[in-house]
Amino acid sequence: MNGRSRESIILLLLTASMLGAGVSAAAGGAAEDTPDENERTLEIDGDRRERIDELIDSLVEPDEPGIAVAVVDDSGLRYRRDAGVANLDYGVPITAETRFYAAQLSRQVTGAAAAVLMRDGELDSADRVAEILDDWPEWAEDVTVGHLLRQSAGLPDYFELIEVADISVADPLSLEDYLDTVYRAETLTGRPGSSVRESSSNYMVLAAVIEEVAGTRFDRFAERELFEPMGMDDTHVQVDRRRVVAQRAIGYELSGDEWAHAYLNTWQGYGDGGVYTTVSDWIRWDRLRREDPLDIEAVMRSLIGRDGRYAFGLRRDKWNSYSWVGHSARFMGFRHDYRYFPEVGASIIVFSNRDDLVAGRIAEQIATILLEEELARLVEPYSGTFYNGELDVEYRLTREGHSLYLERPGANRIRLSYTGASTWRAGSWRFSFSDVTADGEFRRFRLSTGRVRDMEFIRRTGE
């Protein structure tokens, strides 16, 4: 049995081990759906709930800006918790109805809107922006819709352009103002398609493209084609800064020992921002990853590809042995993280209205609590003592919790990172394992560094 096959079996066993009945409601409420035989359901027992609660309580005091957390699997909501205050001026607590400024998570909405037009044959990733927007500058004539979606257009970031032009982000700016700022840049930062380089301009321009092709304002298109079909009644794209946003959370940052307003109500993002939403509505948005209710998954897959790392406002990455798809956000006191783990059918949503919390780190801490036994079980077959006879050197791989560490003579202990296909990395060093024993342990690995390839290490007898 090779390493890849063995890991596939482990993954199936891990998924099977997480199947179970519905769980009791967590703080903030939880669904108690009965999963069918095809659903992957996380077993979140009382101990795990208590540990996640303790994590949140250690981060947020009741009278501080706070956090909203949800864990969802194929059968529904499994954990929900709100903590802290949405508006310090009036002491309004964060609840399921609290509307957060989504910041960069808005790009997923813009990407999905583009996917709807692509699904209907009205837009194609190969379409040149110059053929859609009449006033598009010649210096960016090779930029395509696909480049915008993949963050590889090479457009300069309009936030930095605004700063250079001495324009305050507190000034009321429209979509036309943002576009004009980019048009006046007169040069690309790189050849379109040559590399992924995130720029707020990409999804702002994409929103303008969607408006032109759809023949209607972007916010109205998103409402009709996305939010209404998904049942997201508390989500909208803010195009009028005077609009009253019920249950709005305010973004905060620490100024010395005091909390201060960080979010400017005059700010109005477009395409790369602009969305207001609730955790409850984002749980509905999460259905796109599982059920494809808008029939756009095939369009997304055709562009992002197996090796694609960014498209449609989504990033593909790995955490320990699990892949995830999602995005983080940080803007004017708001810090959010959304990631879907396809191998286990689970999503973690973290919304926060305070700049000192790292939402992605919190999501990973929650994932560790939920999956630590499975992670440890996956790491165990790699631990042991391995020997290379040509160099007469012994390397020891040790497991600590769900992590794997390298111990070697005359060097500091190093934590390895799993990259898939029975392969681990430590900087430029790559460890490729093979040859599984009857006990399920890997018998050997090949080590490749920057200038050396495939040095073979064999497991010591009895290890």
C-alpha positions as semicolon CSV with decimal commas, in nm:
position;residue;x (nm);y (nm);z (nm)
1;M;0,000;0,000;0,000
2;N;0,154;0,335;-0,098
3;G;0,144;0,652;0,114
4;R;-0,125;0,822;-0,095
5;S;-0,358;0,523;-0,071
6;R;-0,296;0,493;0,298
7;E;-0,381;0,859;0,355
8;S;-0,701;0,820;0,153
9;I;-0,805;0,536;0,383
10;I;-0,713;0,743;0,690
11;L;-0,922;1,030;0,557
12;L;-1,221;0,802;0,506
13;L;-1,179;0,665;0,857
14;L;-1,150;1,013;1,001
15;T;-1,461;1,127;0,818
16;A;-1,648;0,818;0,935
17;S;-1,533;0,878;1,292
18;M;-1,692;1,223;1,282
19;L;-2,035;1,096;1,175
20;G;-2,288;1,112;1,451
21;A;-2,621;1,239;1,571
22;G;-2,711;1,607;1,613
23;V;-2,575;1,789;1,913
24;S;-2,739;2,009;2,171
25;A;-2,766;2,383;2,117
26;A;-2,461;2,594;2,198
27;A;-2,467;2,944;2,339
28;G;-2,645;3,154;2,077
29;G;-2,849;2,858;1,949
30;A;-2,771;2,559;1,725
31;A;-2,961;2,343;1,483
32;E;-3,040;1,986;1,580
33;D;-3,087;1,839;1,234
34;T;-3,067;1,465;1,194
35;P;-2,798;1,400;0,932
36;D;-2,866;1,165;0,644
37;E;-2,621;0,893;0,548
38;N;-2,436;1,120;0,302
39;E;-2,378;1,404;0,545
40;R;-2,051;1,456;0,726
41;T;-2,121;1,566;1,079
42;L;-1,876;1,694;1,337
43;E;-1,919;1,547;1,680
44;I;-1,893;1,848;1,911
45;D;-1,932;1,713;2,261
46;G;-1,964;1,908;2,583
47;D;-1,590;1,916;2,645
48;R;-1,517;2,067;2,303
49;R;-1,792;2,324;2,347
50;E;-1,656;2,420;2,684
51;R;-1,304;2,460;2,547
52;I;-1,421;2,680;2,259
53;D;-1,623;2,887;2,508
54;E;-1,313;2,923;2,726
55;L;-1,110;3,033;2,423
56;I;-1,362;3,305;2,338
57;D;-1,394;3,415;2,702
58;S;-1,015;3,450;2,721
59;L;-1,021;3,690;2,425
60;V;-1,323;3,910;2,493
61;E;-1,449;4,082;2,806
62;P;-1,827;4,140;2,826
63;D;-1,791;4,521;2,802
64;E;-1,543;4,520;2,510
65;P;-1,586;4,503;2,132
66;G;-1,635;4,139;2,056
67;I;-1,673;3,841;1,833
68;A;-1,930;3,617;1,666
69;V;-1,839;3,255;1,592
70;A;-2,016;2,973;1,410
71;V;-1,920;2,616;1,317
72;V;-2,122;2,455;1,039
73;D;-2,112;2,108;0,885
74;D;-2,312;1,931;0,614
75;S;-2,610;1,883;0,842
76;G;-2,630;2,238;0,973
77;L;-2,518;2,465;1,255
78;R;-2,312;2,286;1,520
79;Y;-2,179;2,569;1,735
80;R;-2,275;2,933;1,778
81;R;-2,143;3,196;2,017
82;D;-2,163;3,575;2,042
83;A;-1,953;3,769;2,291
84;G;-1,888;4,137;2,357
85;V;-2,039;4,462;2,238
86;A;-2,139;4,576;1,889
87;N;-2,170;4,946;1,979
88;L;-1,989;5,085;2,283
89;D;-2,171;5,420;2,268
90;Y;-2,496;5,251;2,362
91;G;-2,377;4,921;2,510
92;V;-2,548;4,714;2,239
93;P;-2,436;4,350;2,258
94;I;-2,338;4,137;1,961
95;T;-2,622;3,905;1,862
96;A;-2,723;3,684;1,571
97;E;-2,873;3,996;1,408
98;T;-2,558;4,212;1,435
99;R;-2,452;4,340;1,093
100;F;-2,078;4,350;1,038
101;Y;-1,895;4,531;0,762
102;A;-1,762;4,235;0,563
103;A;-1,453;4,415;0,423
104;Q;-1,253;4,179;0,196
105;L;-1,509;3,899;0,240
106;S;-1,717;4,115;0,004
107;R;-1,497;3,988;-0,279
108;Q;-1,673;3,652;-0,258
109;V;-2,001;3,827;-0,338
110;T;-1,843;4,007;-0,633
111;G;-1,686;3,682;-0,754
112;A;-2,016;3,496;-0,727
113;A;-2,193;3,774;-0,919
114;A;-1,938;3,735;-1,198
115;A;-1,988;3,357;-1,190
116;V;-2,363;3,404;-1,240
117;L;-2,298;3,607;-1,556
118;M;-2,046;3,347;-1,672
119;R;-2,299;3,069;-1,603
120;D;-2,551;3,249;-1,825
121;G;-2,300;3,304;-2,107
122;E;-2,296;3,682;-2,066
123;L;-1,936;3,703;-1,944
124;D;-1,622;3,499;-2,000
125;S;-1,292;3,490;-1,814
126;A;-1,112;3,562;-2,143
127;D;-1,308;3,883;-2,206
128;R;-1,083;4,189;-2,212
129;V;-1,190;4,467;-1,979
130;A;-1,111;4,716;-2,256
131;E;-1,394;4,565;-2,460
132;I;-1,643;4,616;-2,177
133;L;-1,556;4,952;-2,019
134;D;-1,543;5,227;-2,280
135;D;-1,295;5,447;-2,096
136;W;-1,053;5,169;-2,000
137;P;-0,691;5,294;-2,033
138;E;-0,459;5,167;-2,306
139;W;-0,180;5,089;-2,061
140;A;-0,401;4,812;-1,915
141;E;-0,551;4,691;-2,243
142;D;-0,440;4,328;-2,193
143;V;-0,622;4,284;-1,860
144;T;-0,900;4,026;-1,875
145;V;-1,188;3,931;-1,647
146;G;-0,994;3,621;-1,550
147;H;-0,701;3,835;-1,438
148;L;-0,932;4,037;-1,213
149;L;-1,084;3,723;-1,061
150;R;-0,743;3,567;-1,000
151;Q;-0,585;3,883;-0,857
152;S;-0,324;3,870;-1,131
153;A;-0,415;4,178;-1,336
154;G;-0,120;4,387;-1,217
155;L;-0,344;4,685;-1,138
156;P;-0,203;4,921;-0,874
157;D;-0,399;4,921;-0,548
158;Y;-0,632;5,219;-0,534
159;F;-0,583;5,254;-0,157
160;E;-0,216;5,329;-0,216
161;L;-0,301;5,555;-0,510
162;I;-0,540;5,752;-0,289
163;E;-0,265;5,794;-0,032
164;V;-0,014;5,910;-0,292
165;A;-0,270;6,156;-0,431
166;D;-0,325;6,292;-0,078
167;I;-0,693;6,198;-0,085
168;S;-0,837;6,107;0,254
169;V;-1,024;5,780;0,289
170;A;-1,268;5,985;0,497
171;D;-1,372;6,173;0,182
172;P;-1,693;6,045;0,020
173;L;-1,584;5,854;-0,292
174;S;-1,794;5,686;-0,559
175;L;-1,719;5,397;-0,794
176;E;-1,634;5,654;-1,062
177;D;-1,387;5,818;-0,823
178;Y;-1,215;5,485;-0,755
179;L;-1,196;5,403;-1,126
180;D;-1,059;5,748;-1,211
181;T;-0,787;5,704;-0,947
182;V;-0,674;5,378;-1,108
183;Y;-0,696;5,518;-1,463
184;R;-0,455;5,798;-1,367
185;A;-0,192;5,551;-1,244
186;E;-0,070;5,505;-1,605
187;T;0,124;5,185;-1,543
188;L;0,082;4,824;-1,428
189;T;0,276;4,671;-1,142
190;G;0,341;4,358;-1,346
191;R;0,244;4,176;-1,664
192;P;-0,119;4,052;-1,644
193;G;-0,131;3,684;-1,552
194;S;0,234;3,662;-1,451
195;S;0,175;3,641;-1,076
196;V;-0,091;3,665;-0,807
197;R;-0,064;4,004;-0,640
198;E;-0,362;4,113;-0,435
199;S;-0,495;4,457;-0,518
200;S;-0,821;4,614;-0,405
201;S;-0,852;4,756;-0,756
202;N;-0,917;4,414;-0,911
203;Y;-1,254;4,347;-0,752
204;M;-1,355;4,714;-0,766
205;V;-1,305;4,707;-1,143
206;L;-1,483;4,371;-1,157
207;A;-1,790;4,532;-0,995
208;A;-1,786;4,797;-1,269
209;V;-1,764;4,522;-1,532
210;I;-2,062;4,342;-1,376
211;E;-2,266;4,663;-1,379
212;E;-2,191;4,720;-1,748
213;V;-2,268;4,363;-1,856
214;A;-2,576;4,323;-1,635
215;G;-2,712;4,666;-1,723
216;T;-2,797;4,745;-1,364
217;R;-2,628;4,866;-1,048
218;F;-2,405;4,611;-0,879
219;D;-2,595;4,621;-0,548
220;R;-2,926;4,553;-0,724
221;F;-2,777;4,266;-0,923
222;A;-2,633;4,110;-0,607
223;E;-2,967;4,148;-0,429
224;R;-3,163;3,983;-0,711
225;E;-2,921;3,709;-0,814
226;L;-2,747;3,625;-0,486
227;F;-2,899;3,746;-0,162
228;E;-3,267;3,679;-0,238
229;P;-3,213;3,324;-0,373
230;M;-2,988;3,245;-0,074
231;G;-3,237;3,382;0,178
232;M;-2,989;3,644;0,301
233;D;-3,241;3,904;0,412
234;D;-2,995;4,090;0,640
235;T;-2,721;4,133;0,379
236;H;-2,674;4,419;0,134
237;V;-2,416;4,609;-0,065
238;Q;-2,385;4,962;0,075
239;V;-2,385;5,213;-0,212
240;D;-2,547;5,498;-0,021
241;R;-2,340;5,600;0,281
242;R;-2,648;5,773;0,428
243;R;-2,837;5,445;0,450
244;V;-2,936;5,339;0,799
245;V;-2,794;4,994;0,880
246;A;-3,001;4,834;1,154
247;Q;-2,802;4,648;1,422
248;R;-2,476;4,780;1,275
249;A;-2,151;4,683;1,450
250;I;-1,891;4,957;1,486
251;G;-1,524;4,877;1,424
252;Y;-1,285;4,962;1,709
253;E;-0,914;4,983;1,779
254;L;-0,719;5,045;2,096
255;S;-0,585;5,398;2,146
256;G;-0,358;5,363;2,444
257;D;-0,578;5,196;2,704
258;E;-0,907;5,317;2,555
259;W;-1,121;5,192;2,269
260;A;-1,163;5,430;1,977
261;H;-1,377;5,426;1,662
262;A;-1,178;5,282;1,373
263;Y;-1,448;5,254;1,106
264;L;-1,537;5,568;0,908
265;N;-1,908;5,586;0,825
266;T;-1,819;5,796;0,520
267;W;-1,625;5,500;0,376
268;Q;-1,795;5,312;0,096
269;G;-1,622;5,016;-0,062
270;Y;-1,731;4,880;-0,396
271;G;-1,662;4,530;-0,524
272;D;-1,363;4,471;-0,300
273;G;-1,575;4,581;-0,003
274;G;-1,916;4,731;0,063
275;V;-2,109;4,431;0,192
276;Y;-2,283;4,431;0,530
277;T;-2,390;4,093;0,663
278;T;-2,457;3,886;0,974
279;V;-2,307;3,558;1,084
280;S;-2,651;3,401;1,039
281;D;-2,661;3,513;0,676
282;W;-2,302;3,403;0,618
283;I;-2,404;3,055;0,731
284;R;-2,655;3,067;0,443
285;W;-2,376;3,189;0,212
286;D;-2,172;2,885;0,317
287;R;-2,426;2,667;0,131
288;L;-2,250;2,769;-0,191
289;R;-1,957;2,549;-0,092
290;R;-2,178;2,245;-0,021
291;E;-2,497;2,250;-0,228
292;D;-2,425;2,486;-0,520
293;P;-2,779;2,632;-0,512
294;L;-2,689;2,894;-0,776
295;D;-2,537;2,638;-1,015
296;I;-2,205;2,824;-1,034
297;E;-1,964;2,567;-0,890
298;A;-1,868;2,433;-1,234
299;V;-1,786;2,785;-1,351
300;M;-1,570;2,848;-1,047
301;R;-1,390;2,515;-1,079
302;S;-1,313;2,574;-1,446
303;L;-1,121;2,890;-1,359
304;I;-0,958;2,813;-1,027
305;G;-0,835;2,469;-1,143
306;R;-0,664;2,210;-0,925
307;D;-0,360;2,428;-0,864
308;G;-0,536;2,764;-0,848
309;R;-0,479;2,950;-0,523
310;Y;-0,705;3,252;-0,573
311;A;-1,021;3,309;-0,773
312;F;-1,373;3,442;-0,716
313;G;-1,269;3,606;-0,389
314;L;-1,159;3,272;-0,246
315;R;-0,816;3,152;-0,143
316;R;-0,714;2,785;-0,142
317;D;-0,464;2,685;0,123
318;K;-0,371;2,414;0,373
319;W;-0,380;2,396;0,750
320;N;-0,192;2,099;0,897
321;S;-0,317;1,803;0,694
322;Y;-0,641;1,967;0,581
323;S;-0,707;2,189;0,281
324;W;-0,941;2,484;0,313
325;V;-1,112;2,736;0,088
326;G;-1,203;3,081;0,214
327;H;-1,072;3,426;0,294
328;S;-0,978;3,658;0,579
329;A;-1,052;4,027;0,617
330;R;-0,906;4,322;0,805
331;F;-1,028;4,678;0,767
332;M;-1,088;4,972;1,002
333;G;-1,142;4,768;1,318
334;F;-1,309;4,468;1,156
335;R;-1,129;4,134;1,143
336;H;-1,302;3,829;0,997
337;D;-1,215;3,480;0,879
338;Y;-1,418;3,225;0,685
339;R;-1,280;2,888;0,586
340;Y;-1,444;2,571;0,455
341;F;-1,263;2,238;0,505
342;P;-1,389;2,013;0,222
343;E;-1,236;1,689;0,355
344;V;-1,457;1,701;0,664
345;G;-1,740;1,915;0,533
346;A;-1,694;2,174;0,807
347;S;-1,680;2,553;0,802
348;I;-1,561;2,798;1,067
349;I;-1,686;3,158;1,064
350;V;-1,529;3,426;1,282
351;F;-1,652;3,787;1,272
352;S;-1,500;4,053;1,498
353;N;-1,533;4,430;1,543
354;R;-1,197;4,485;1,713
355;D;-0,860;4,522;1,544
356;D;-0,653;4,339;1,806
357;L;-0,799;3,995;1,735
358;V;-0,649;3,777;1,460
359;A;-0,957;3,600;1,326
360;G;-0,760;3,344;1,122
361;R;-0,563;3,235;1,427
362;I;-0,887;3,197;1,623
363;A;-1,034;2,984;1,344
364;E;-0,727;2,758;1,356
365;Q;-0,750;2,729;1,735
366;I;-1,113;2,622;1,701
367;A;-1,022;2,374;1,427
368;T;-0,755;2,226;1,653
369;I;-1,010;2,171;1,930
370;L;-1,252;2,006;1,689
371;L;-1,003;1,784;1,505
372;E;-0,709;1,732;1,741
373;E;-0,757;1,356;1,784
374;E;-0,786;1,303;1,410
375;L;-0,482;1,522;1,346
376;A;-0,275;1,333;1,602
377;R;-0,380;1,002;1,448
378;L;-0,272;1,120;1,105
379;V;0,070;1,235;1,230
380;E;0,153;0,921;1,428
381;P;0,269;0,700;1,131
382;Y;0,550;0,946;1,053
383;S;0,712;0,955;1,396
384;G;1,021;0,747;1,467
385;T;1,400;0,733;1,423
386;F;1,540;0,724;1,068
387;Y;1,899;0,661;0,953
388;N;2,105;0,746;0,644
389;G;2,405;0,511;0,605
390;E;2,599;0,715;0,349
391;L;2,608;1,016;0,580
392;D;2,602;0,807;0,897
393;V;2,340;1,039;1,046
394;E;2,027;0,976;1,246
395;Y;1,714;1,193;1,236
396;R;1,436;1,162;1,489
397;L;1,078;1,264;1,408
398;T;0,863;1,314;1,716
399;R;0,492;1,378;1,755
400;E;0,369;1,638;1,998
401;G;-0,008;1,664;1,996
402;H;-0,100;1,699;1,629
403;S;0,241;1,836;1,524
404;L;0,551;1,662;1,387
405;Y;0,900;1,781;1,484
406;L;1,247;1,711;1,342
407;E;1,532;1,650;1,587
408;R;1,882;1,614;1,440
409;P;2,238;1,637;1,574
410;G;2,371;1,986;1,635
411;A;2,053;2,168;1,532
412;N;1,746;2,316;1,693
413;R;1,419;2,125;1,698
414;I;1,206;2,220;1,395
415;R;0,832;2,186;1,339
416;L;0,741;2,030;1,004
417;S;0,446;2,141;0,790
418;Y;0,232;1,889;0,606
419;T;0,191;1,967;0,234
420;G;-0,006;1,661;0,121
421;A;0,070;1,334;-0,059
422;S;0,280;1,197;0,234
423;T;0,508;1,499;0,213
424;W;0,625;1,738;0,486
425;R;0,837;2,053;0,468
426;A;1,069;2,254;0,691
427;G;1,170;2,564;0,498
428;S;1,339;2,445;0,178
429;W;1,372;2,089;0,310
430;R;1,123;1,841;0,171
431;F;1,049;1,501;0,332
432;S;0,871;1,250;0,104
433;F;0,755;0,933;0,285
434;S;0,685;0,591;0,134
435;D;0,674;0,217;0,203
436;V;0,414;0,155;0,472
437;T;0,470;-0,129;0,721
438;A;0,208;-0,381;0,828
439;D;0,158;-0,169;1,140
440;G;0,075;0,133;0,927
441;E;0,404;0,319;0,979
442;F;0,614;0,471;0,704
443;R;0,939;0,276;0,660
444;R;1,144;0,540;0,476
445;F;1,159;0,897;0,352
446;R;1,362;1,085;0,092
447;L;1,503;1,423;0,189
448;S;1,556;1,697;-0,069
449;T;1,705;2,036;0,019
450;G;1,785;2,334;-0,196
451;R;2,090;2,170;-0,358
452;V;2,059;1,801;-0,266
453;R;1,789;1,561;-0,379
454;D;1,645;1,230;-0,261
455;M;1,874;1,133;0,029
456;E;1,709;0,819;0,164
457;F;1,653;0,761;0,536
458;I;1,536;0,420;0,666
459;R;1,338;0,364;0,983
460;R;1,546;0,203;1,257
461;T;1,451;-0,157;1,340
462;G;1,199;-0,164;1,620
463;E;1,091;0,197;1,564
